[in-house]
Amino acid sequence: IPRSSNVIRCRLNTSLPNEESYKLTVSQSSIHIDARTPKGIFYAFQTLRQLLPSAIESDKLVTEKVKWNIPCVVIEDSPAFSYRGVMLDVSRHFIPKEDVKRHIDLLAFHKLNILHWHLTDDQGWRIEIKKYPKLTTVGGYRKKTIVGYMWDNPTEWYTKRYGGFYTQEDIKEVVAYAKKRFVEIIPEIEMPGHASAALASYPELSCGLRQDYVVRDYFDVFDEVYYPKEHTFDFLENVLVEVMELFPSHYIHIGGDECPKKAWKKCIHCQTLMKKEGLPDEEALQSWFIHKIEQFVNSRGRDIIGWDEILEGGLAPNATVMSWRGEEGGIIAARQKHKVIMTPSKRCYIDYYQESPEYAPLAIGGFLPLDSVYFYNPLPAGLTTEEQSYIIGTQANIWGEYIQTPEAFEYMAFPRLLAMSEVQWTQPEYKDFVFFTRRLDKEFKRLDYCQVNSCRNFYEVNYAGVWNENHETYEVALSSFCPDAEIHYAINDSVITASSSLYKSPILLSKDAVIYAAVYKEGKSMGRVTHKEFAINKATGCDYKCVPKTEWEHLDESFGLTDGYCGYAQDMRRWASFYQDSVQIVALGTGDERYENMFRHFDWKYHGKVSAQIYYDESMSHRIYAASD
């Protein structure tokens, strides 16, 4: 006779909406789980874990008597999207097999079901291919690795040989491990660009313009691309055969992004091929290349995913588009009735900074704070309901250029991955950022028990300065993601305690100042003291026009140089870009005064372009900050 109490009873129930849906019923005597498939049962258990106190995640044996309670609830749950992914780039910096498995555990616990494994790129080939052993013996290692950004001067290098790869047995082990946790692994084999590691191993796969290919030791987009000839397709098909034997995933990701056409433009064979196939340009040649690969993958019962550049020259018939350069590529593909995975860089690239760069480990650039991730909606309002149905999900991407260790990968991923998991699973009408922060405040304890190296900017102060035109003064607002917290601050004083000034309203500044602040809860300091420098002068708050026009990533173009924020070398959020050796600024907020050539010429070139960095206008006794892009 089945037990009626003190039991967890699971039942398959075909009446639930989809294979990942579940119903969790917790009563005083028992727990019942209904799901359409074992996937749903698995996700119900993850919810059950989340309802339990975080101490359940501890790896230490509990010897004293402890009572753990969960509420009596009825939860009926289904995911918003079927594709809930994270991309892990191991090509730039290798992650050992055991750490990949740990990453899979964390994905599964938060109900993510796709690991997009970026295995090949210019800086390393990470998957063993039996037919082509040099892909790993040569392509799996680089002689040195750049320290910092490639545009830094002087450039420093780690001179130690660097690399690593997964054997086919490693791959099988990781795939089987993920399958047990209902995580599907989609491999990415880059083509036709990002091929330096492959061409260093087998230079005959290139257009033959040179033979001295190397595994790249710095991070950029390179001209090395595959030669679109039969022996290259034989190579790629042989590689894909071994890849598909290792990965049972429906999708195979073939890259397709950032493919320079320089080599193809100079290659006689490529130009002859274009004429033969009636291809008007090199973009069409890339499309022809992708079509040919797709036909092969389709013949094996699989489909391809490509980055949104595969739209150029015409989209392959059955391809799924991963839209990263904003949402435009995804919108175009959805209107053409192709499946789409939304992953725009400004909302989904969690290798971007999540805190002020003064306090953060080196990142690739950009700025993507926790709330920006949480508020992302992958369904563009401009699409019809039918067109939106082609958007099967969204994905967070962790590119590894500047992330050197598994612990650093975790730091960039958490807690933003928790915000992304709600974007992927929770219906938009049920999302509530305030409620999320209250739960996250407790969830950090669980991350600690799991020994996850998470970023704690959640417990630090964020600064926002603005010129108040009505009051003709500069105001600095302080905030924190941490709920029910106090902010204590001081001006030009780095010592902050619970007795420091309590922040209640914007701080008014009339001259240059540095504000120091920290978050407190119940009299206890929650995070480190941070600070921000503000420059207040005659130009602060003035709008202006630039000739030539500058490119702005995150700022209002007419206030970026006069917004009061002092520059910081790594803070690309506030960089202004000028690609000429002189700049003219026309100030609009100071009467008819016209300030020409406010910037002194700074002859520093990157890729042949002259850029501006930090300049001072001494005649006005104020600073204007800009930096090279």
Secondary structure as UniProt FT lines:
FT   STRAND          7..12
FT   TURN            14..15
FT   TURN            19..20
FT   STRAND          22..26
FT   STRAND          30..35
FT   HELIX           38..51
FT   HELIX           54..57
FT   STRAND          74..77
FT   STRAND          83..89
FT   HELIX           97..109
FT   TURN            110..111
FT   STRAND          114..118
FT   STRAND          120..121
FT   TURN            122..123
FT   STRAND          124..125
FT   TURN            130..131
FT   HELIX           134..137
FT   TURN            138..140
FT   STRAND          141..142
FT   STRAND          145..147
FT   TURN            150..151
FT   STRAND          156..158
FT   STRAND          162..163
FT   HELIX           168..180
FT   TURN            181..182
FT   STRAND          184..191
FT   HELIX           196..201
FT   HELIX           203..205
FT   HELIX           230..246
FT   STRAND          251..255
FT   HELIX           262..266
FT   HELIX           268..277
FT   HELIX           282..299
FT   TURN            300..301
FT   STRAND          303..307
FT   HELIX           308..311
FT   TURN            312..313
FT   TURN            317..318
FT   STRAND          320..323
FT   HELIX           328..335
FT   TURN            336..337
FT   STRAND          340..342
FT   HELIX           345..348
FT   TURN            350..351
FT   HELIX           357..359
FT   HELIX           370..374
FT   TURN            381..382
FT   HELIX           385..388
FT   TURN            389..390
FT   STRAND          391..398
FT   TURN            401..402
FT   HELIX           406..413
FT   TURN            414..415
FT   HELIX           416..425
FT   HELIX           428..430
FT   HELIX           433..449
FT   TURN            450..451
FT   HELIX           457..459
FT   STRAND          462..468
FT   TURN            469..472
FT   STRAND          473..479
FT   TURN            483..484
FT   STRAND          486..491
FT   TURN            498..499
FT   STRAND          501..502
FT   STRAND          507..509
FT   STRAND          513..521
FT   TURN            522..523
FT   STRAND          524..525
FT   STRAND          530..534
FT   TURN            538..541
FT   STRAND          544..547
FT   TURN            557..559
FT   HELIX           560..562
FT   TURN            569..570
FT   HELIX           572..574
FT   STRAND          584..587
FT   TURN            591..592
FT   STRAND          604..606
FT   TURN            607..608
FT   STRAND          609..611
FT   STRAND          614..617
FT   HELIX           618..620
FT   STRAND          622..625
//
